[in-house]
């Protein structure tokens, strides 16, 4: 399957999806190092989209 760039139009929806997953882990009592690693793994293992550096930073900021 070819990899597509994450568009500006699609990114807010993707960010909200990741935000929900991070909030669920935060409610379980997970702290920043775990959440940062969790978001990194989600990004790395999602082979559907190529994500820009700015988008990666926004997603990692969700873990803070």
Secondary structure, DSSP 4 states (H G I P E B T S, - for coil): ---EEPPHHHHHHHHHHHHHHHHHHHHTT--HHHHHHHHHHHHHH-TTEE--HHHHHHHHHTT-
